[in-house]
Amino acid sequence: MNTLICGSLAFDTIMSFGGRFSEALLADQLHKINVSFLVPQMRREFGGCAGNIAYNLKLLGGDPHIMATIGMDGESYLDRLKHLHISTRHIRSVESAYTAQAFITTDSDGNQLTAFHPGAMTMSHLNKVASVDHVALAIVAPDGRDGMLQHAADCDAQEIPFIFDPGQGLPMFNGEELEHFIELASHVAVNDYEAELLLERTGLSLEQIAHRVEALIVTRGELGADIFVKGKHFSIPVVPVEQVIDPTGCGDAFRAGLLYGITQQMDWETTGRLASLMGAIKITHQGGQNHAPSRVEIEDRFQQAFGYRF
């Protein structure tokens, strides 16, 4: 059975500025900014939540099928996915647009300036879930607004259970729309900030949301994660790492662990721990798709962290 990953494919262009933004931005001149930053270091990464989730799920031995859109410049991404033996059958090419792209500049204090161009992502609603056969579980992750609404409705119509993962796309929806997503979804996954925004916009409590779905998962960074299932609460610890390199894509790696655990019918503690481990493995590498442990290495690290094999 397939796991359907509805979400974005994007390129992340990451640049480093050796100075401080604060030294170039004058407080009394912010109404007419015209500055240029020299960025001698730059790298381009494959990203987007659908790409990151699928990459991590493949590491675990899952069978991800990405449903997303790319632009006229997306051939290299398609080639990469094919090389990784990840299905590209349900990725639509939009020749009139560029692939979604984030341009991120970081200064010496770790402050960031980001520009995001959605590009082909705005056409994601043209993809139809009904075109995918034998789907055991789906995830509706950050994507174009119309696409997220469409894919949630399609999953419901096809009776496909799905994780609603609004991520950075959450502010695009009002309370009524978010509550409708919750009603359709089998699971909801958010970080702690998104959880607060979700509660504020819907007027629901965590307990009320958890009652409406099979499981509510709230990640809390270095504090681990909470999983609420049918009146039960599972506290999932983080897996310690020697060095934190880059948190980009950690949430996506965590969600890949969730998808794998659910489709393999693991208990919730094991599912959460596997998700936590995948986030920990990712955080020790730059970019969202540059870590490459084998399945055996993942199993060994899980046993080291938790004392048993999954």
Sequence and secondary structure as in RCSB ss.txt:
>XXXX:A:sequence
MNTLICGSLAFDTIMSFGGRFSEALLADQLHKINVSFLVPQMRREFGGCAGNIAYNLKLLGGDPHIMATIGMDGE
SYLDRLKHLHISTRHIRSVESAYTAQAFITTDSDGNQLTAFHPGAMTMSHLNKVASVDHVALAIVAPDGRDGMLQ
HAADCDAQEIPFIFDPGQGLPMFNGEELEHFIELASHVAVNDYEAELLLERTGLSLEQIAHRVEALIVTRGELGA
DIFVKGKHFSIPVVPVEQVIDPTGCGDAFRAGLLYGITQQMDWETTGRLASLMGAIKITHQGGQNHAPSRVEIED
RFQQAFGYRF
>XXXX:A:secstr
 EEEEES  EEEEEEE SS HHHH  GGGGGG        EEEEEEE HHHHHHHHHHHTT  EEEEEEE TT H
HHHHHHHHTT B TTEEE TTS  EEEEEEE TTS EEEEEE GGGGGGGG  GGGS SEEEEEE S  HHHHHH
HHHHHHHTT  EEE  GGGGGGS HHHHHHHHHH SEEEEEHHHHHHHHHHH   HHHHHHHSSEEEEE GGG E
EEEETTEEEEE     S     TTHHHHHHHHHHHHHHTT  HHHHHHHHHHHHHHHHTSSSSS     HHHHHH
HHHHHHSS  
